[in-house]
Structures are given as structure tokens and as C-alpha cells.
């Protein structure tokens, strides 16, 4: 299956194929990365191909909901071009699709790079479970190699009809609470811009959503989400079927403040009331998801000790 399509520069990110093994092995050897085990796990590798030449790779060894991230490399002349990050982000989507919740990494050279991606360093001896049977853990990497882990954040999509008011405020609230969630919003029939009053009432509580813009739900149909939340009845009834996995569908009906008639003061009062309702609701959702994430992490670390 092709992950991407050739861009104007002629490169493509795609699934690795058996015929790539020779080029891929050479690329890894040039970067002084282990090649043992690549053949066995080639089906969960991605390659960056440019004019029929493999110039980058990244791979997974999947062990249940944990995966070893390995073989992340871009050819010398293509480094510092953003292609490594593109490979990594594409691999994250693949990991989600495979049900992976935690990535484990062993590295001698890329510790700082992956720290910037959200990985944290742990004692290699603290890792347990099937991932420790991988060739990198059992001898391909020396014992002093840095061991890092990354727990994939839960992903939330908030949907309304126009993606101009309620869902935009919800996205703003969820992002303001802190890390731990990847948050998006979209509309079944997106408007041209975010409503000026929504921007104004959020600014009153120091949350800036002025840079956000309405997006179509079609952009997100193939992605994996932990929660898809609809905040209006129309969106709930007309939300399309996702081709990507959705673990939890929620609907919370919230009044549309744009439908209120009256003076400017009356309309703004309704926007503030709806804003505060959304804030309380999103805080409850955030805390529930955060606590679940914390429990999963604590359970893992108790198991890993």
C-alpha cells in the first residue's frame, strides 16, 4: 500500500517491499545502524524513495500495544530538509492504526532529536515485556545505549456543523488545559471563517483562537481517533462514517449562540454563557482522558519495574 504520492520533488513515502532490502541494508550500514531483524519486520517499515532510490527509512517492531521504533535514517544529502520528521509523523499514523500505544527506542546518536519529539529517557533495565525479546534489546545495541519511551497522546476530534463557533471554542479549551491530548476540530459543512464573537469571548479568558480556521471533516475521515465528540445535533446526525478507527463516539448537545437574536449585549451574553458551558464540559473530558492516560502509564511502569 502506498502511504503517499510522489510530490513535485519526485519523492514518496511508502511501505517497504522485499525488493528494497538491499538498498535499505546499505543505507542503514552507512549510518552505522543495526540491520539484523530488518528482513523479519520489513512489513512494518516505511521507506522514503526518490527517483527509484531509497534515501530514508523508519521501522516498527510491534509487540502488542508496544512497538520498538528503529532504523530511522535519512541519507546524508537529504538530511536537515524536514524529511526525517515527515517519515516520523507518517510512522505515528501507522503505529496508531496498528493499535500501538507506546514507542520504545534505543539510540546512540539521536537522543536529543527524539527528546524534542516528546520521548523521555528511562533505564533500559526498567523495560519488560515482549519488546525486550527484540534483537536490539538482546544484543544488537550495547547496554549503554540510551533507552527512550513515548506514550502516544490520545487524539480527540470535536465536530459541529460549520466549525466556526462551538467546536472551535472546544478545541481552544482542550489545547489550553495542557499536554496529553492531540486536539482537532472540524465541520460537516465548514464555514468560511471562525465567528468573530467566538474569538472575542475566548480572548476575554486569555485563550486565543484567532489563528484557527474551519476545516472539513473529510480531512480527518481516514485518521485514528480515541474520541470523536459532536457538539450539535445536526453534526451528530450527519457525521460520516470514519474509515480510520474511532474508539469512542460522544455527543453533547450545546446551543448555537449564533442563532440568538437581540441587542449586541444580549447576543454577547449568550456567547459567554455557551463559552462557559463548553469550558466546563471540555474540562471534564480533559480530566477523564488525562486520568486514563496517567493510569495506563502508571500501570506500565509498575509492570516494567
N, C-alpha and C positions, 0 to 999 in steps of 0.2 A: 504494500500500500504506500502510495506517495503521500508524504506529510505536507509538502509544499509544492509549488510550481516554480519553474525557472524564472528568476527575475530578470530585469534588464541587464544585469551584470553577468548573467549566464550561470548562476549557481542555484542549487536546490538542496533542501534538507529532505532526506527520505530514509525509509527503513533500509538497514543493511541487508545485503544479499550474499549468498555463498561466494559469488564471483568477486566480491570486494575484499575477500580475506587477505590476499597477497598484498594489495595496496595498503590496507588497513594495518596489517602487521608491520610493514615498513615504516608507516607514519608513526606508530607507537614506539618502535625501536629507535627512531631518530629522536624522539622526545624522552628516551630512557624510561618508558612506561612498561609495565608488565604486559606480556602478550599471552601468557598461559591462561586458559579458560575462556579466551575470546571466542574460539570456534564454538564452544558449547553454549554460549549465551548470545551468539550473534543475532538471534531473532529479536532481542530486546535492545539492540544497538541502533543508533541513528548515525548517518554519515552526511557530511557536507560535501557535495560533489560540484566541481567547477570544470566545465568543458571535459567531461568524462574522466576527471582526475579527482581522487579522494583527497580533500585538503583539510578535513576536520572530522572529528568523531566524538561521541559521548555514549556511554552504555549503562545498562542496568543489569544487575543480577538480582532477581526477585525471589524473596523468601517470605511468602505470605504477605503481610502488610508492611514488611520492612524490605528495603532494597539497598544493595551496595551500588553506589554511584562510582563508575570507573571509566578509565580510558578517555578522559576529557582532554582533547588536544586540538589545536588548530595549527596548520603548517606555518612556519616562520614568517613567510612573506605576507600571510593573511592575518597575522596577529594585530591586536590593537585596532581592529576595524569594527568591533561590535559583533562579529560572527560567533565568537565564543558564547556571549550572552544569549544570542539568538538560539544557538544549539541548546543551551541550558534551559531556557524558557520553554522550548519545544519539548524537551525531555520531561519537564514538570507536568505538562499536559498528558504525556504518555504515562507517567507514573500514576497520576490521578485515575486515568482510565483503567489501569491495572489494579486499582484498589490499594495502592501504596500510601501509607500514612507517615512513614519515617524514612529518610535517606541517611545512610551511613557512608562515610568517606574516609579513605586512608590516603594521605598525601605527604610528600616530602617537599614539594615546590609551590603548592597553590593554597597554602593555609590562609594567607591574607585575602586572596581573591574570594575564597568561599566564605570567609568571615563576613565580607561585605554582602554576600548573598543571604546571610542570616544563619549560617552554620555556627555551632558552638563547639569548642574543643572539649573532649572528655577523655578520661583514662581508657585506653584501649581494652584494659582488663575488665572494665565495667560493662562491656557489651557481651550479651549472651544470646542464645537462640540460634536458629539455623544459619543466620548470616555469618556466624563465626566459622562455619564449615567451608566458606569460600576459599579459593586458592590464595587470595590476597591476605586473608587472616591467618591461613595455615602455613605461610612461608614465603609467598611472593613479595611481601613487604616486610622490611625489618621491624623489629619490636619498637624502635624509637620513632617510627613513622607517626605523624600526627593523626589522631583519630577525631573525626568531627561528625556531628549529627545535625539533622534539620527536620523538625516536625512540620509537615505541610499545614499551613493555616487553613481553617475552614473557610469555604467560599460561599458567599451569600449574594443572591440577586434579588433586588426589590423591583417589582413591576407595577406600573399603573397604565393608564391609557395613553396619556400624552408625554409622560416622563418630563413634565415641565414644572411640577409643584411637589406633590406628596412624596413620590419616590425619590426625588432629588433631595428633599429635606431629610428623608430617612437615610439616604446614602451619606449625607453630610454628618448626621448624628453618629452613625456607626463608625465612620472614619475618625471622628473626633474623640471617641472613647479610649483609643489606644490601639496597640498592635494585637494581633491574634486572629483577625479576620481579614479576608480579601473581599472587598465590597464593590458591587456594581449596581447600577440601576438602568432600567430600560422601559420602553413603552410599546404597547401593541400597535399604536398609531402615533408615533412621536411628533411632537410639536416642533416649531422652528427654533425656539429658544426657551431657556428657563424663565419662568414667570418673575417679573421684576419685584413683585411683592414677596415672593418666596425668598428671593435673595435678600431683600430688605429686612424681613423679620428674623432670618437666620443671622444676619450681620449684627442685629441687636444683642445676640447672645454670643458674639465673637466666633461664629462659625461661618467661614467664607465659602459659599458655593458658586461664586460668580464665574469661576473658570469651568464649571461643569456645563454639559450640553446634552440635549436629548439624544437618545440612541434607540435604534430599533431592536426589539427582542430577537430579531433574526440574526443579529451579530453573535448571539450567545447560545443559539439552539444546540450546537454540537459540543459545548463545553460541559464539564462535570461540575455540579454544584451540591454542596451539603444541604443548602436550604434555598428554595425559591419562595419568596414572600410576595403575595399580591395584596395591594392596599386599596383597591377599588373593585367594586362588584363587576364592572364591565371587563376589567382585565382578568379577573378570576374566571369569568365565563368564556373568555376568548383567548386565554393563554394557550399558545400552541404546544404541541407535544414535543418535548426535548428529545433529540437523538442522543445527546450525552446523558449520563446517569444523574438523576436527581434523587437524593436520599430522603429529602423531607420537603413536602409542599405545605405551606401555611397560607391562610387567608385572614387578614384583619381588615375589616371594612372601616375606612376612615372617610369622613365627609370631605367633599371637594370644596375648598374655600373660594374657588374662582366662580362658583355658581351663586354666591351670595350677592344680593342687590342692596343698595343703600348708600349712605354717605361714605366718604373716604375713611372716616373714623370707624364706622360700623364694619366696613369690609376689612380694614386692617385688624380690628379686634378679632374677627373670625379667623384671619390668617394666624394670629398669635395663639388663639385657642387650639387650632389644628396643629400648629407647630409644637405646642407643649404636649399635646396628646401623642404625637409621633415621637417626641423625645422620651416620654415615659415608656412607651411601647418598645422602642429600639433599645433603651437601657436594659429592659428586662430580657430581650432577646440576646443582647451582647453578653450579659452576665451569665445567662444559661449556657451559651456556647463557650464562653471563657472557662466556666467551671468544668464543663465536659472535657475541654481540651486539657485543663490542668489535671483532671483526674486520670485521663489517658496517659499523660506524661509521667505522673507520679507512679502509676501502676507499672509503666515500663521500667522506670528507674529502680523500683523495688525489685522487679524481676531481674534486672540487669546486674544488681549488686551480687 
